[in-house]
Amino acid sequence: MAETKSLEILVKDAKTKLDAQVREVVQWHFSPDTGTPFWLEKAKEYKFNPLKDVHTFEDLRLFGTFEDEWLRGGPVQRWIPKGYAGKPTYVFETGGTTGLPKTRVVIDDFRIDYEMMSDTLPDKYFPKGSNWLMLGPSGPRRLRLAIEHLAQHRGGICFCIDLDPRWVVKLIKMREIGMANLYKEHAIDQALTILAGGHDIKCMFTTPKLLAALDEALRSGKLEDKFRQLGKKIPAGGLKSIKAAGITGIFSGGTEFTPQFTREAYEEMLDNGDVYMTPTYGNTLMGLACSKPICPEDGFKISYYAPQPRAAIEVVDPKNYDKLVEYGQTGRVLLTTLTKEFFVPRFPERDEGERELPFEKYPWDGVSGVRPFSEFAASTVVGVY
Amino acid sequence: MLHIPALRLGKPYTSLNKTQLVHHVTGETVAEVSQVNGSQIVRDISKMEEARNELQAIPMDKLMHMVKEAGRIFATDTLPCGDQAQSFDDYIRNLSSTTGSPMVFCKRNAGKVEYVLRNIDTIIAGLTRGLDMSILDKGHGSQDGRTLCFVPTCSSFGAILPSNSPGVHSLWAPTPALKIPLILKPGREEPWTPFRVIQAYLKAGIPAAALNFCPTDHAGASEILRGTGRSMLFGDSTTTEPYKNDHRVEIHGPGYSKVLIGEDKISHWKDYIDIIAESIAANGGRSCINVSAVWVPSHGKEIAHAISEKLAKIKARSYDDPNAELAAFANPDVPERISGMIDNLLKTPGASDITEKVRGTPRFVKEGRCAWLLPAIVHCETYDHPLANKEFLFPYASVVECPQSDMLKLIGPTLVATAITEDKDFAHALLNSTNVDRLNLGPIPTNRLTWDQPHEGNLFTHLYKQRAYQQSGF
């Protein structure tokens, strides 16, 4: 009973913090002094006053839903709050799998998000000071710089590969499956070269598909081949698994994670959990949501929790975004980002999933079983890398 | 709830990801099927060289005996089906329930699979043109005074299978008898036959590691085609197009099988209506060896009318009716879309659905969630009408008028051609035609097979290549 009450208090406290964050962020983005040109312009269309009428998270419904079309095309400067004018600014793009990519300006958010995430990584598997391999997309993406910052924040150095997922999308649309496979092999070959380079890499970011491709390459002896080509001695025990290659921790995300894939990774690629893997759900707009630790006892279910109060996830009725579905029921993921750099109220993500209960570590709603929103799934190419 | 596991190296594997199979009449879930990831299949394929070595170690005569025994087991024994036991009758009922194919068709098609297994020596002799099987045991040998040596082209053979007709399973079934491990992706609605054949193989003593049953998605199917050294792929032209230049993949797409009547026989066209009707409608018109076009030099409209009078008698019947002649569609939306597509194409002038006029009722029939398409014979005034060269999953054929001299230039790829002619020049041209895969000269229905000859590709030449071999003493 006491435990239940404690969770209730935690949930209440979290909601109080979320409401405070809403007030602070809305004041910042709509104030004439610090506000964001896009939102100041948009406010002229509203029949409410964001500075006076928005007090709680629920009040964000006044904004309707955020349209991702607003993020396509420029000038991107309209998204920089006046309060941050003159600060060095990055622009990051989404995958570009659905036409003109969406863009987001960032100053420090990606560093803050990944430093917060870093606190959730167990040091046993992600040792401080160890080097990282970024086996994921390069180019104008937040992920590549974020992983590099994560490695540096933990005292290591990040080695990266070149990977352009947009080219893979084109190959798939042209039905050039053979070429797409060759490109994947090219990505893996770069990773093997880095692993063969003697850089003492223990941690890695990768996507489900590239994890499977790396595992396949290792099992077929391609890292050992690299060692032979370089005239290096193959260590006792060989190099035919991710564990044998020296990796101890994997931070994984980027595309859909199914429980069955997670189980396969755990049982068949990562030596029954000897190598630790933590899935994440995130994107350029939100930042990243961490998962509950995965385990066989939980059926390898993956439940994600947003980094509240900087972002919040709601699982809503696809026909009525104001209505949360019941716990355990399926709905569309509605995303809200609440930082002083970027305000995105109620953005309907291209994903669906089941609403999850709060728990002590994350005393707010989560989402599990995340997959492409069924109404879009047939027409969109996702998760190519 | 019946659960059908995947079989990885012959061992049952229960996945967290399962698809549901529903009864085509009631919509009730009949079974769940465990789905494996493409990367799991790739991992298993990497172990197939060892599995092939196990098969290679079994002498051909013993292997043939095992396969024959598997044929008996398939047709008579009660076998494991996931967590339940399945008799042959249960199998037929299950198969019919999820595919919509009438039980009478299912039994007939299962008979083809049984025949191939029980007569594997005849089948292999047909595929190898009478090769002394001991040559495959040793890798080389001598026959009729000639040195022969064959080497496998692959460590495993993959098959991406359809759901439309279980008879196609007779095409891959001889693979273990040729000492090559199997990686099977069953059709979504038809896991039953491949699963049962594998259970029969296991009971007959074929090494488990060589038998893989891998229900999976499109990405998994691509991994099978990428990872196995040789494979066969069933599907429509959209599915098969990316692999058309990949010699490792034997494509089984639409057949566009045809009956051609020569000028010398056209005045006797009435004598051939029964053969043409059987070629169109046997097995519910679902096979690629069913005729989808009848090419004639004249009398097109009369021929279309005569075929229609015969086929218009076919009615939609329940899946358990022994007189059923049509398969229902597992997904009732599909026949409605197909019928709509035909109606749309009929708007192009120069074609009409003669059978619909003769029957006086629409071709699309729906009762509850069950739907059928009744036969459609479309008369096309010209060969280039959009309905002249179409193939659908029901008894459909166009009747096209074309001068005999132009036929072979215009028919396009044809899996089976029955040419009704005694004209030697026309017969010679047919024998030389690269468009025709299997040729019947004379009034033979296209659905009649001769099992001692390869059809739809040759599994043996797909799985083995001949190489030069010399040996000398020291």
Contacts between the chains, C-beta under 8 A, distances in Angstrom:
chain1	res1	chain2	res2	distance
A	175	B	241	6.6
A	175	B	242	4.6
A	176	B	242	7.7
A	177	B	222	6.1
A	177	B	226	7.9
A	177	B	242	5.2
A	178	B	242	7.9
A	178	B	246	7.8
A	181	B	226	6.2
A	212	B	37	7.6
A	212	B	38	7.7
A	212	B	39	3.5
A	212	B	42	7.5
A	213	B	39	7.9
A	215	B	39	7.2
A	215	B	43	7.7
A	216	B	39	6.9
A	216	B	42	5.4
A	216	B	43	7.2
A	216	B	46	7.6
A	219	B	43	7.1
A	219	B	46	6.2
A	220	B	46	6.5
A	258	B	16	7.6
A	258	B	17	6.2
A	259	B	16	4.6
A	259	B	17	7.4
A	260	B	15	5.5
A	260	B	16	4.3
A	260	B	17	4.0
A	260	B	35	7.2
A	260	B	37	6.2
A	261	B	37	5.8
A	261	B	39	7.8
A	263	B	16	5.8
A	264	B	37	5.4
A	264	B	39	6.5
A	264	B	40	5.6
A	268	B	40	6.8
A	268	B	43	6.2
A	299	B	16	6.5
A	300	B	16	6.3
